[in-house]
């Protein structure tokens, strides 16, 4: 298994293997039924997957990078473009972490929501992580430690609808840099995009309003 590999989106495998899951799995677990099976879109190396499995959830992890998926254990994995996903199966929880909803392009956001709607059960929940709303006003440079990984983010450019940045990760003597750009997704944009895909934004599951809770329009 390669730990020096970099995924197509620029994510370094070694970094994500070393970064702890943090409080995200607890947020997810508390927001869905205790016995819900989970579809995790963009699961990467299984950083969240492992903890969700420990909580007792059956997890299917989807990622477009086979080398990332080599590190996922205990869960069924599917290697494909998540925007094309159709498993002909529905789940009690559909999870989209890693701010995938902030990637540039309205069409891709709608497609992402459509995949979620296609796979969530009528009484299930979709959970989508976005960047903090405050970043729309003034995205900040920042740095900190996550486990053994030191991360710093430098905002290189910004516009009314988003920003361009460089993340630098240091793990021991190794350093990775990852350039990325994202669009702001406010409450209205989240709700409108969800509606186009047949979902309803029902609220936010954490105080920072970074995790959205959505349900199918057909839910009672």
PyMOL commands that place a pseudoatom at each C-alpha (Angstrom):
pseudoatom trace, name=CA, resn=UNK, resi=1, chain=A, elem=C, hetatm=0, pos=[0.000, 0.000, 0.000]
pseudoatom trace, name=CA, resn=UNK, resi=2, chain=A, elem=C, hetatm=0, pos=[1.404, 3.373, -1.003]
pseudoatom trace, name=CA, resn=UNK, resi=3, chain=A, elem=C, hetatm=0, pos=[1.608, 6.176, 1.559]
pseudoatom trace, name=CA, resn=UNK, resi=4, chain=A, elem=C, hetatm=0, pos=[3.474, 8.521, -0.791]
pseudoatom trace, name=CA, resn=UNK, resi=5, chain=A, elem=C, hetatm=0, pos=[0.673, 8.592, -3.357]
pseudoatom trace, name=CA, resn=UNK, resi=6, chain=A, elem=C, hetatm=0, pos=[-1.299, 11.762, -4.062]
pseudoatom trace, name=CA, resn=UNK, resi=7, chain=A, elem=C, hetatm=0, pos=[-4.966, 11.424, -5.047]
pseudoatom trace, name=CA, resn=UNK, resi=8, chain=A, elem=C, hetatm=0, pos=[-6.330, 13.020, -8.249]
pseudoatom trace, name=CA, resn=UNK, resi=9, chain=A, elem=C, hetatm=0, pos=[-7.645, 16.009, -6.274]
pseudoatom trace, name=CA, resn=UNK, resi=10, chain=A, elem=C, hetatm=0, pos=[-4.226, 16.600, -4.705]
pseudoatom trace, name=CA, resn=UNK, resi=11, chain=A, elem=C, hetatm=0, pos=[-4.901, 14.930, -1.352]
pseudoatom trace, name=CA, resn=UNK, resi=12, chain=A, elem=C, hetatm=0, pos=[-1.758, 13.202, 0.021]
pseudoatom trace, name=CA, resn=UNK, resi=13, chain=A, elem=C, hetatm=0, pos=[-2.410, 9.678, 1.290]
pseudoatom trace, name=CA, resn=UNK, resi=14, chain=A, elem=C, hetatm=0, pos=[0.251, 9.815, 3.998]
pseudoatom trace, name=CA, resn=UNK, resi=15, chain=A, elem=C, hetatm=0, pos=[-1.290, 12.919, 5.518]
pseudoatom trace, name=CA, resn=UNK, resi=16, chain=A, elem=C, hetatm=0, pos=[-4.817, 11.550, 5.697]
pseudoatom trace, name=CA, resn=UNK, resi=17, chain=A, elem=C, hetatm=0, pos=[-3.599, 8.301, 7.223]
pseudoatom trace, name=CA, resn=UNK, resi=18, chain=A, elem=C, hetatm=0, pos=[-1.986, 10.319, 10.022]
pseudoatom trace, name=CA, resn=UNK, resi=19, chain=A, elem=C, hetatm=0, pos=[-4.765, 12.862, 10.675]
pseudoatom trace, name=CA, resn=UNK, resi=20, chain=A, elem=C, hetatm=0, pos=[-7.186, 11.661, 13.381]
pseudoatom trace, name=CA, resn=UNK, resi=21, chain=A, elem=C, hetatm=0, pos=[-10.913, 11.559, 12.682]
pseudoatom trace, name=CA, resn=UNK, resi=22, chain=A, elem=C, hetatm=0, pos=[-11.681, 14.237, 15.278]
pseudoatom trace, name=CA, resn=UNK, resi=23, chain=A, elem=C, hetatm=0, pos=[-15.298, 14.889, 16.251]
pseudoatom trace, name=CA, resn=UNK, resi=24, chain=A, elem=C, hetatm=0, pos=[-16.787, 14.332, 12.788]
pseudoatom trace, name=CA, resn=UNK, resi=25, chain=A, elem=C, hetatm=0, pos=[-17.808, 10.673, 13.290]
pseudoatom trace, name=CA, resn=UNK, resi=26, chain=A, elem=C, hetatm=0, pos=[-19.576, 11.593, 16.545]
pseudoatom trace, name=CA, resn=UNK, resi=27, chain=A, elem=C, hetatm=0, pos=[-21.456, 14.384, 14.749]
pseudoatom trace, name=CA, resn=UNK, resi=28, chain=A, elem=C, hetatm=0, pos=[-22.521, 11.913, 12.070]
pseudoatom trace, name=CA, resn=UNK, resi=29, chain=A, elem=C, hetatm=0, pos=[-23.444, 9.146, 14.513]
pseudoatom trace, name=CA, resn=UNK, resi=30, chain=A, elem=C, hetatm=0, pos=[-25.560, 11.480, 16.648]
pseudoatom trace, name=CA, resn=UNK, resi=31, chain=A, elem=C, hetatm=0, pos=[-27.457, 12.768, 13.597]
pseudoatom trace, name=CA, resn=UNK, resi=32, chain=A, elem=C, hetatm=0, pos=[-28.528, 9.412, 12.144]
pseudoatom trace, name=CA, resn=UNK, resi=33, chain=A, elem=C, hetatm=0, pos=[-30.293, 6.353, 13.491]
pseudoatom trace, name=CA, resn=UNK, resi=34, chain=A, elem=C, hetatm=0, pos=[-28.060, 4.190, 15.661]
pseudoatom trace, name=CA, resn=UNK, resi=35, chain=A, elem=C, hetatm=0, pos=[-28.547, 1.177, 13.399]
pseudoatom trace, name=CA, resn=UNK, resi=36, chain=A, elem=C, hetatm=0, pos=[-28.417, 3.084, 10.092]
pseudoatom trace, name=CA, resn=UNK, resi=37, chain=A, elem=C, hetatm=0, pos=[-26.246, 1.806, 7.295]
pseudoatom trace, name=CA, resn=UNK, resi=38, chain=A, elem=C, hetatm=0, pos=[-24.070, 4.576, 5.873]
pseudoatom trace, name=CA, resn=UNK, resi=39, chain=A, elem=C, hetatm=0, pos=[-22.978, 5.535, 2.376]
pseudoatom trace, name=CA, resn=UNK, resi=40, chain=A, elem=C, hetatm=0, pos=[-19.830, 7.648, 2.674]
pseudoatom trace, name=CA, resn=UNK, resi=41, chain=A, elem=C, hetatm=0, pos=[-19.107, 9.630, -0.486]
pseudoatom trace, name=CA, resn=UNK, resi=42, chain=A, elem=C, hetatm=0, pos=[-15.448, 10.565, -0.874]
pseudoatom trace, name=CA, resn=UNK, resi=43, chain=A, elem=C, hetatm=0, pos=[-14.268, 8.278, 1.932]
pseudoatom trace, name=CA, resn=UNK, resi=44, chain=A, elem=C, hetatm=0, pos=[-10.569, 8.533, 1.032]
pseudoatom trace, name=CA, resn=UNK, resi=45, chain=A, elem=C, hetatm=0, pos=[-8.389, 6.323, 3.241]
pseudoatom trace, name=CA, resn=UNK, resi=46, chain=A, elem=C, hetatm=0, pos=[-11.265, 5.621, 5.644]
pseudoatom trace, name=CA, resn=UNK, resi=47, chain=A, elem=C, hetatm=0, pos=[-10.412, 8.198, 8.297]
pseudoatom trace, name=CA, resn=UNK, resi=48, chain=A, elem=C, hetatm=0, pos=[-14.089, 8.557, 9.271]
pseudoatom trace, name=CA, resn=UNK, resi=49, chain=A, elem=C, hetatm=0, pos=[-15.083, 5.093, 8.087]
pseudoatom trace, name=CA, resn=UNK, resi=50, chain=A, elem=C, hetatm=0, pos=[-13.129, 3.293, 10.797]
pseudoatom trace, name=CA, resn=UNK, resi=51, chain=A, elem=C, hetatm=0, pos=[-14.860, 5.186, 13.601]
pseudoatom trace, name=CA, resn=UNK, resi=52, chain=A, elem=C, hetatm=0, pos=[-18.322, 4.812, 12.061]
pseudoatom trace, name=CA, resn=UNK, resi=53, chain=A, elem=C, hetatm=0, pos=[-17.708, 1.054, 11.889]
pseudoatom trace, name=CA, resn=UNK, resi=54, chain=A, elem=C, hetatm=0, pos=[-16.700, 1.090, 15.554]
pseudoatom trace, name=CA, resn=UNK, resi=55, chain=A, elem=C, hetatm=0, pos=[-20.018, 2.797, 16.351]
pseudoatom trace, name=CA, resn=UNK, resi=56, chain=A, elem=C, hetatm=0, pos=[-21.728, -0.226, 14.796]
pseudoatom trace, name=CA, resn=UNK, resi=57, chain=A, elem=C, hetatm=0, pos=[-22.736, 1.183, 11.418]
pseudoatom trace, name=CA, resn=UNK, resi=58, chain=A, elem=C, hetatm=0, pos=[-22.412, -0.828, 8.235]
pseudoatom trace, name=CA, resn=UNK, resi=59, chain=A, elem=C, hetatm=0, pos=[-20.517, 1.450, 5.839]
pseudoatom trace, name=CA, resn=UNK, resi=60, chain=A, elem=C, hetatm=0, pos=[-20.084, 1.519, 2.082]
pseudoatom trace, name=CA, resn=UNK, resi=61, chain=A, elem=C, hetatm=0, pos=[-17.236, 3.854, 1.141]
pseudoatom trace, name=CA, resn=UNK, resi=62, chain=A, elem=C, hetatm=0, pos=[-16.936, 5.442, -2.293]
pseudoatom trace, name=CA, resn=UNK, resi=63, chain=A, elem=C, hetatm=0, pos=[-13.851, 7.128, -3.715]
pseudoatom trace, name=CA, resn=UNK, resi=64, chain=A, elem=C, hetatm=0, pos=[-12.374, 7.623, -7.173]
pseudoatom trace, name=CA, resn=UNK, resi=65, chain=A, elem=C, hetatm=0, pos=[-8.844, 6.672, -6.109]
pseudoatom trace, name=CA, resn=UNK, resi=66, chain=A, elem=C, hetatm=0, pos=[-8.056, 2.949, -5.789]
pseudoatom trace, name=CA, resn=UNK, resi=67, chain=A, elem=C, hetatm=0, pos=[-4.863, 3.597, -3.828]
pseudoatom trace, name=CA, resn=UNK, resi=68, chain=A, elem=C, hetatm=0, pos=[-6.815, 5.556, -1.232]
pseudoatom trace, name=CA, resn=UNK, resi=69, chain=A, elem=C, hetatm=0, pos=[-9.330, 2.721, -0.944]
pseudoatom trace, name=CA, resn=UNK, resi=70, chain=A, elem=C, hetatm=0, pos=[-6.569, 0.170, -0.304]
pseudoatom trace, name=CA, resn=UNK, resi=71, chain=A, elem=C, hetatm=0, pos=[-6.353, 1.574, 3.214]
pseudoatom trace, name=CA, resn=UNK, resi=72, chain=A, elem=C, hetatm=0, pos=[-10.066, 1.130, 4.006]
pseudoatom trace, name=CA, resn=UNK, resi=73, chain=A, elem=C, hetatm=0, pos=[-10.712, -2.007, 6.047]
pseudoatom trace, name=CA, resn=UNK, resi=74, chain=A, elem=C, hetatm=0, pos=[-13.915, -3.501, 7.395]
pseudoatom trace, name=CA, resn=UNK, resi=75, chain=A, elem=C, hetatm=0, pos=[-16.195, -1.721, 4.937]
pseudoatom trace, name=CA, resn=UNK, resi=76, chain=A, elem=C, hetatm=0, pos=[-17.421, -2.419, 1.436]
pseudoatom trace, name=CA, resn=UNK, resi=77, chain=A, elem=C, hetatm=0, pos=[-15.677, -0.078, -1.002]
pseudoatom trace, name=CA, resn=UNK, resi=78, chain=A, elem=C, hetatm=0, pos=[-16.624, 1.181, -4.446]
pseudoatom trace, name=CA, resn=UNK, resi=79, chain=A, elem=C, hetatm=0, pos=[-14.052, 2.806, -6.720]
pseudoatom trace, name=CA, resn=UNK, resi=80, chain=A, elem=C, hetatm=0, pos=[-15.686, 5.171, -9.176]
pseudoatom trace, name=CA, resn=UNK, resi=81, chain=A, elem=C, hetatm=0, pos=[-16.547, 8.788, -9.881]
pseudoatom trace, name=CA, resn=UNK, resi=82, chain=A, elem=C, hetatm=0, pos=[-19.042, 9.532, -7.121]
pseudoatom trace, name=CA, resn=UNK, resi=83, chain=A, elem=C, hetatm=0, pos=[-20.959, 11.896, -9.425]
pseudoatom trace, name=CA, resn=UNK, resi=84, chain=A, elem=C, hetatm=0, pos=[-21.868, 8.857, -11.564]
pseudoatom trace, name=CA, resn=UNK, resi=85, chain=A, elem=C, hetatm=0, pos=[-22.793, 6.591, -8.662]
pseudoatom trace, name=CA, resn=UNK, resi=86, chain=A, elem=C, hetatm=0, pos=[-25.934, 4.466, -8.788]
pseudoatom trace, name=CA, resn=UNK, resi=87, chain=A, elem=C, hetatm=0, pos=[-25.778, 1.447, -6.486]
pseudoatom trace, name=CA, resn=UNK, resi=88, chain=A, elem=C, hetatm=0, pos=[-29.515, 0.697, -6.781]
pseudoatom trace, name=CA, resn=UNK, resi=89, chain=A, elem=C, hetatm=0, pos=[-29.590, 0.633, -2.991]
pseudoatom trace, name=CA, resn=UNK, resi=90, chain=A, elem=C, hetatm=0, pos=[-30.729, 3.078, -0.319]
pseudoatom trace, name=CA, resn=UNK, resi=91, chain=A, elem=C, hetatm=0, pos=[-29.130, 3.913, 3.018]
pseudoatom trace, name=CA, resn=UNK, resi=92, chain=A, elem=C, hetatm=0, pos=[-30.245, 5.283, 6.354]
pseudoatom trace, name=CA, resn=UNK, resi=93, chain=A, elem=C, hetatm=0, pos=[-27.426, 7.808, 6.209]
pseudoatom trace, name=CA, resn=UNK, resi=94, chain=A, elem=C, hetatm=0, pos=[-25.586, 9.394, 3.284]
pseudoatom trace, name=CA, resn=UNK, resi=95, chain=A, elem=C, hetatm=0, pos=[-22.482, 11.331, 4.302]
pseudoatom trace, name=CA, resn=UNK, resi=96, chain=A, elem=C, hetatm=0, pos=[-20.529, 13.887, 2.266]
pseudoatom trace, name=CA, resn=UNK, resi=97, chain=A, elem=C, hetatm=0, pos=[-17.563, 15.196, 4.254]
pseudoatom trace, name=CA, resn=UNK, resi=98, chain=A, elem=C, hetatm=0, pos=[-14.380, 17.027, 3.201]
pseudoatom trace, name=CA, resn=UNK, resi=99, chain=A, elem=C, hetatm=0, pos=[-16.287, 20.081, 1.912]
pseudoatom trace, name=CA, resn=UNK, resi=100, chain=A, elem=C, hetatm=0, pos=[-17.036, 18.436, -1.445]
pseudoatom trace, name=CA, resn=UNK, resi=101, chain=A, elem=C, hetatm=0, pos=[-20.128, 20.633, -1.716]
pseudoatom trace, name=CA, resn=UNK, resi=102, chain=A, elem=C, hetatm=0, pos=[-17.832, 23.689, -1.864]
pseudoatom trace, name=CA, resn=UNK, resi=103, chain=A, elem=C, hetatm=0, pos=[-16.083, 22.599, -5.031]
pseudoatom trace, name=CA, resn=UNK, resi=104, chain=A, elem=C, hetatm=0, pos=[-16.543, 25.039, -7.862]
pseudoatom trace, name=CA, resn=UNK, resi=105, chain=A, elem=C, hetatm=0, pos=[-19.425, 24.510, -10.256]
pseudoatom trace, name=CA, resn=UNK, resi=106, chain=A, elem=C, hetatm=0, pos=[-23.166, 24.611, -9.650]
pseudoatom trace, name=CA, resn=UNK, resi=107, chain=A, elem=C, hetatm=0, pos=[-23.753, 21.664, -11.981]
pseudoatom trace, name=CA, resn=UNK, resi=108, chain=A, elem=C, hetatm=0, pos=[-21.475, 19.418, -9.921]
pseudoatom trace, name=CA, resn=UNK, resi=109, chain=A, elem=C, hetatm=0, pos=[-23.180, 20.495, -6.698]
pseudoatom trace, name=CA, resn=UNK, resi=110, chain=A, elem=C, hetatm=0, pos=[-26.547, 19.534, -8.139]
pseudoatom trace, name=CA, resn=UNK, resi=111, chain=A, elem=C, hetatm=0, pos=[-25.164, 16.196, -9.358]
pseudoatom trace, name=CA, resn=UNK, resi=112, chain=A, elem=C, hetatm=0, pos=[-23.716, 15.546, -5.906]
pseudoatom trace, name=CA, resn=UNK, resi=113, chain=A, elem=C, hetatm=0, pos=[-27.081, 16.228, -4.291]
pseudoatom trace, name=CA, resn=UNK, resi=114, chain=A, elem=C, hetatm=0, pos=[-28.810, 14.011, -6.861]
pseudoatom trace, name=CA, resn=UNK, resi=115, chain=A, elem=C, hetatm=0, pos=[-26.504, 11.132, -5.941]
pseudoatom trace, name=CA, resn=UNK, resi=116, chain=A, elem=C, hetatm=0, pos=[-27.396, 11.695, -2.291]
pseudoatom trace, name=CA, resn=UNK, resi=117, chain=A, elem=C, hetatm=0, pos=[-31.121, 11.777, -3.067]
pseudoatom trace, name=CA, resn=UNK, resi=118, chain=A, elem=C, hetatm=0, pos=[-30.828, 8.622, -5.163]
pseudoatom trace, name=CA, resn=UNK, resi=119, chain=A, elem=C, hetatm=0, pos=[-29.272, 6.670, -2.302]
pseudoatom trace, name=CA, resn=UNK, resi=120, chain=A, elem=C, hetatm=0, pos=[-31.006, 7.893, 0.874]
pseudoatom trace, name=CA, resn=UNK, resi=121, chain=A, elem=C, hetatm=0, pos=[-33.977, 5.935, 2.210]
pseudoatom trace, name=CA, resn=UNK, resi=122, chain=A, elem=C, hetatm=0, pos=[-37.328, 7.666, 2.629]
pseudoatom trace, name=CA, resn=UNK, resi=123, chain=A, elem=C, hetatm=0, pos=[-36.765, 7.924, 6.384]
pseudoatom trace, name=CA, resn=UNK, resi=124, chain=A, elem=C, hetatm=0, pos=[-33.020, 8.484, 6.104]
pseudoatom trace, name=CA, resn=UNK, resi=125, chain=A, elem=C, hetatm=0, pos=[-30.750, 11.494, 6.516]
pseudoatom trace, name=CA, resn=UNK, resi=126, chain=A, elem=C, hetatm=0, pos=[-28.198, 13.170, 4.258]
pseudoatom trace, name=CA, resn=UNK, resi=127, chain=A, elem=C, hetatm=0, pos=[-25.329, 14.952, 6.026]
pseudoatom trace, name=CA, resn=UNK, resi=128, chain=A, elem=C, hetatm=0, pos=[-23.165, 17.370, 4.048]
pseudoatom trace, name=CA, resn=UNK, resi=129, chain=A, elem=C, hetatm=0, pos=[-20.148, 19.272, 5.353]
pseudoatom trace, name=CA, resn=UNK, resi=130, chain=A, elem=C, hetatm=0, pos=[-19.387, 22.787, 4.114]
pseudoatom trace, name=CA, resn=UNK, resi=131, chain=A, elem=C, hetatm=0, pos=[-16.774, 25.404, 4.976]
pseudoatom trace, name=CA, resn=UNK, resi=132, chain=A, elem=C, hetatm=0, pos=[-17.707, 27.771, 7.847]
pseudoatom trace, name=CA, resn=UNK, resi=133, chain=A, elem=C, hetatm=0, pos=[-20.152, 30.474, 6.696]
pseudoatom trace, name=CA, resn=UNK, resi=134, chain=A, elem=C, hetatm=0, pos=[-17.901, 33.151, 8.218]
pseudoatom trace, name=CA, resn=UNK, resi=135, chain=A, elem=C, hetatm=0, pos=[-15.328, 32.412, 5.523]
pseudoatom trace, name=CA, resn=UNK, resi=136, chain=A, elem=C, hetatm=0, pos=[-17.634, 34.102, 3.038]
pseudoatom trace, name=CA, resn=UNK, resi=137, chain=A, elem=C, hetatm=0, pos=[-16.873, 37.371, 4.792]
pseudoatom trace, name=CA, resn=UNK, resi=138, chain=A, elem=C, hetatm=0, pos=[-13.176, 36.939, 5.460]
pseudoatom trace, name=CA, resn=UNK, resi=139, chain=A, elem=C, hetatm=0, pos=[-11.415, 33.614, 4.891]
pseudoatom trace, name=CA, resn=UNK, resi=140, chain=A, elem=C, hetatm=0, pos=[-8.394, 33.502, 7.172]
pseudoatom trace, name=CA, resn=UNK, resi=141, chain=A, elem=C, hetatm=0, pos=[-4.927, 32.057, 6.925]
pseudoatom trace, name=CA, resn=UNK, resi=142, chain=A, elem=C, hetatm=0, pos=[-4.459, 29.535, 9.670]
pseudoatom trace, name=CA, resn=UNK, resi=143, chain=A, elem=C, hetatm=0, pos=[-2.311, 26.788, 11.084]
pseudoatom trace, name=CA, resn=UNK, resi=144, chain=A, elem=C, hetatm=0, pos=[-2.563, 24.056, 13.655]
pseudoatom trace, name=CA, resn=UNK, resi=145, chain=A, elem=C, hetatm=0, pos=[-1.872, 20.452, 14.503]
pseudoatom trace, name=CA, resn=UNK, resi=146, chain=A, elem=C, hetatm=0, pos=[-4.051, 17.431, 13.827]
pseudoatom trace, name=CA, resn=UNK, resi=147, chain=A, elem=C, hetatm=0, pos=[-2.410, 14.476, 15.469]
pseudoatom trace, name=CA, resn=UNK, resi=148, chain=A, elem=C, hetatm=0, pos=[1.137, 14.293, 14.130]
pseudoatom trace, name=CA, resn=UNK, resi=149, chain=A, elem=C, hetatm=0, pos=[0.352, 16.516, 11.146]
pseudoatom trace, name=CA, resn=UNK, resi=150, chain=A, elem=C, hetatm=0, pos=[0.994, 20.258, 11.175]
pseudoatom trace, name=CA, resn=UNK, resi=151, chain=A, elem=C, hetatm=0, pos=[-1.248, 22.059, 8.699]
pseudoatom trace, name=CA, resn=UNK, resi=152, chain=A, elem=C, hetatm=0, pos=[-1.105, 25.646, 7.471]
pseudoatom trace, name=CA, resn=UNK, resi=153, chain=A, elem=C, hetatm=0, pos=[-3.484, 27.272, 4.996]
pseudoatom trace, name=CA, resn=UNK, resi=154, chain=A, elem=C, hetatm=0, pos=[-2.610, 30.413, 3.048]
pseudoatom trace, name=CA, resn=UNK, resi=155, chain=A, elem=C, hetatm=0, pos=[-5.358, 32.293, 1.197]
pseudoatom trace, name=CA, resn=UNK, resi=156, chain=A, elem=C, hetatm=0, pos=[-3.816, 33.352, -2.130]
pseudoatom trace, name=CA, resn=UNK, resi=157, chain=A, elem=C, hetatm=0, pos=[-6.805, 35.111, -3.686]
pseudoatom trace, name=CA, resn=UNK, resi=158, chain=A, elem=C, hetatm=0, pos=[-10.451, 35.707, -2.933]
pseudoatom trace, name=CA, resn=UNK, resi=159, chain=A, elem=C, hetatm=0, pos=[-13.583, 36.871, -4.686]
pseudoatom trace, name=CA, resn=UNK, resi=160, chain=A, elem=C, hetatm=0, pos=[-17.173, 37.478, -3.580]
pseudoatom trace, name=CA, resn=UNK, resi=161, chain=A, elem=C, hetatm=0, pos=[-18.055, 33.864, -4.354]
pseudoatom trace, name=CA, resn=UNK, resi=162, chain=A, elem=C, hetatm=0, pos=[-14.998, 32.007, -3.092]
pseudoatom trace, name=CA, resn=UNK, resi=163, chain=A, elem=C, hetatm=0, pos=[-11.273, 31.758, -2.571]
pseudoatom trace, name=CA, resn=UNK, resi=164, chain=A, elem=C, hetatm=0, pos=[-8.057, 30.134, -3.769]
pseudoatom trace, name=CA, resn=UNK, resi=165, chain=A, elem=C, hetatm=0, pos=[-5.612, 28.755, -1.229]
pseudoatom trace, name=CA, resn=UNK, resi=166, chain=A, elem=C, hetatm=0, pos=[-2.582, 26.569, -0.605]
pseudoatom trace, name=CA, resn=UNK, resi=167, chain=A, elem=C, hetatm=0, pos=[-2.469, 24.025, 2.195]
pseudoatom trace, name=CA, resn=UNK, resi=168, chain=A, elem=C, hetatm=0, pos=[0.887, 22.831, 3.481]
pseudoatom trace, name=CA, resn=UNK, resi=169, chain=A, elem=C, hetatm=0, pos=[1.124, 19.634, 5.504]
pseudoatom trace, name=CA, resn=UNK, resi=170, chain=A, elem=C, hetatm=0, pos=[4.172, 18.596, 7.526]
pseudoatom trace, name=CA, resn=UNK, resi=171, chain=A, elem=C, hetatm=0, pos=[4.565, 15.095, 8.906]
pseudoatom trace, name=CA, resn=UNK, resi=172, chain=A, elem=C, hetatm=0, pos=[7.974, 14.437, 10.379]
pseudoatom trace, name=CA, resn=UNK, resi=173, chain=A, elem=C, hetatm=0, pos=[10.486, 15.495, 7.749]
pseudoatom trace, name=CA, resn=UNK, resi=174, chain=A, elem=C, hetatm=0, pos=[8.014, 15.283, 4.870]
pseudoatom trace, name=CA, resn=UNK, resi=175, chain=A, elem=C, hetatm=0, pos=[6.078, 18.215, 3.428]
pseudoatom trace, name=CA, resn=UNK, resi=176, chain=A, elem=C, hetatm=0, pos=[3.165, 18.249, 0.984]
pseudoatom trace, name=CA, resn=UNK, resi=177, chain=A, elem=C, hetatm=0, pos=[1.508, 21.243, -0.685]
pseudoatom trace, name=CA, resn=UNK, resi=178, chain=A, elem=C, hetatm=0, pos=[-2.006, 21.211, -2.055]
pseudoatom trace, name=CA, resn=UNK, resi=179, chain=A, elem=C, hetatm=0, pos=[-3.483, 24.087, -4.101]
pseudoatom trace, name=CA, resn=UNK, resi=180, chain=A, elem=C, hetatm=0, pos=[-7.259, 24.263, -4.060]
pseudoatom trace, name=CA, resn=UNK, resi=181, chain=A, elem=C, hetatm=0, pos=[-10.191, 26.582, -4.726]
pseudoatom trace, name=CA, resn=UNK, resi=182, chain=A, elem=C, hetatm=0, pos=[-13.731, 26.549, -3.424]
pseudoatom trace, name=CA, resn=UNK, resi=183, chain=A, elem=C, hetatm=0, pos=[-17.013, 28.406, -3.662]
pseudoatom trace, name=CA, resn=UNK, resi=184, chain=A, elem=C, hetatm=0, pos=[-18.937, 29.663, -0.669]
pseudoatom trace, name=CA, resn=UNK, resi=185, chain=A, elem=C, hetatm=0, pos=[-22.171, 27.775, -0.030]
pseudoatom trace, name=CA, resn=UNK, resi=186, chain=A, elem=C, hetatm=0, pos=[-24.553, 29.778, 2.141]
pseudoatom trace, name=CA, resn=UNK, resi=187, chain=A, elem=C, hetatm=0, pos=[-27.811, 28.552, 3.651]
pseudoatom trace, name=CA, resn=UNK, resi=188, chain=A, elem=C, hetatm=0, pos=[-29.894, 29.671, 0.674]
pseudoatom trace, name=CA, resn=UNK, resi=189, chain=A, elem=C, hetatm=0, pos=[-27.592, 28.035, -1.862]
pseudoatom trace, name=CA, resn=UNK, resi=190, chain=A, elem=C, hetatm=0, pos=[-27.584, 24.792, 0.125]
pseudoatom trace, name=CA, resn=UNK, resi=191, chain=A, elem=C, hetatm=0, pos=[-31.386, 24.777, 0.353]
pseudoatom trace, name=CA, resn=UNK, resi=192, chain=A, elem=C, hetatm=0, pos=[-31.938, 25.702, -3.303]
pseudoatom trace, name=CA, resn=UNK, resi=193, chain=A, elem=C, hetatm=0, pos=[-29.470, 23.124, -4.606]
pseudoatom trace, name=CA, resn=UNK, resi=194, chain=A, elem=C, hetatm=0, pos=[-30.982, 20.467, -2.387]
pseudoatom trace, name=CA, resn=UNK, resi=195, chain=A, elem=C, hetatm=0, pos=[-34.475, 21.277, -3.652]
pseudoatom trace, name=CA, resn=UNK, resi=196, chain=A, elem=C, hetatm=0, pos=[-33.368, 20.821, -7.255]
pseudoatom trace, name=CA, resn=UNK, resi=197, chain=A, elem=C, hetatm=0, pos=[-32.260, 17.304, -6.324]
pseudoatom trace, name=CA, resn=UNK, resi=198, chain=A, elem=C, hetatm=0, pos=[-35.407, 16.402, -4.395]
pseudoatom trace, name=CA, resn=UNK, resi=199, chain=A, elem=C, hetatm=0, pos=[-34.035, 17.053, -0.909]
pseudoatom trace, name=CA, resn=UNK, resi=200, chain=A, elem=C, hetatm=0, pos=[-35.080, 19.425, 1.872]
pseudoatom trace, name=CA, resn=UNK, resi=201, chain=A, elem=C, hetatm=0, pos=[-32.624, 21.247, 4.127]
pseudoatom trace, name=CA, resn=UNK, resi=202, chain=A, elem=C, hetatm=0, pos=[-34.015, 20.644, 7.625]
pseudoatom trace, name=CA, resn=UNK, resi=203, chain=A, elem=C, hetatm=0, pos=[-31.283, 22.230, 9.725]
pseudoatom trace, name=CA, resn=UNK, resi=204, chain=A, elem=C, hetatm=0, pos=[-27.703, 22.152, 10.942]
pseudoatom trace, name=CA, resn=UNK, resi=205, chain=A, elem=C, hetatm=0, pos=[-26.386, 19.522, 13.299]
pseudoatom trace, name=CA, resn=UNK, resi=206, chain=A, elem=C, hetatm=0, pos=[-23.552, 21.488, 14.929]
pseudoatom trace, name=CA, resn=UNK, resi=207, chain=A, elem=C, hetatm=0, pos=[-23.138, 24.959, 16.410]
pseudoatom trace, name=CA, resn=UNK, resi=208, chain=A, elem=C, hetatm=0, pos=[-20.757, 26.156, 13.685]
pseudoatom trace, name=CA, resn=UNK, resi=209, chain=A, elem=C, hetatm=0, pos=[-23.374, 25.301, 11.025]
pseudoatom trace, name=CA, resn=UNK, resi=210, chain=A, elem=C, hetatm=0, pos=[-20.854, 23.412, 8.937]
pseudoatom trace, name=CA, resn=UNK, resi=211, chain=A, elem=C, hetatm=0, pos=[-22.854, 20.161, 8.821]
pseudoatom trace, name=CA, resn=UNK, resi=212, chain=A, elem=C, hetatm=0, pos=[-26.201, 20.330, 7.015]
pseudoatom trace, name=CA, resn=UNK, resi=213, chain=A, elem=C, hetatm=0, pos=[-29.009, 17.859, 7.619]
pseudoatom trace, name=CA, resn=UNK, resi=214, chain=A, elem=C, hetatm=0, pos=[-31.220, 17.081, 4.619]
pseudoatom trace, name=CA, resn=UNK, resi=215, chain=A, elem=C, hetatm=0, pos=[-34.092, 14.676, 4.057]
pseudoatom trace, name=CA, resn=UNK, resi=216, chain=A, elem=C, hetatm=0, pos=[-35.959, 13.453, 0.975]
pseudoatom trace, name=CA, resn=UNK, resi=217, chain=A, elem=C, hetatm=0, pos=[-38.907, 15.594, -0.083]
pseudoatom trace, name=CA, resn=UNK, resi=218, chain=A, elem=C, hetatm=0, pos=[-40.964, 12.397, 0.025]
pseudoatom trace, name=CA, resn=UNK, resi=219, chain=A, elem=C, hetatm=0, pos=[-40.277, 11.919, 3.752]
pseudoatom trace, name=CA, resn=UNK, resi=220, chain=A, elem=C, hetatm=0, pos=[-43.334, 12.109, 5.942]
for i in range(1, 220): cmd.bond("trace and resi %d" % i, "trace and resi %d" % (i + 1))
show_as sticks, trace
zoom trace
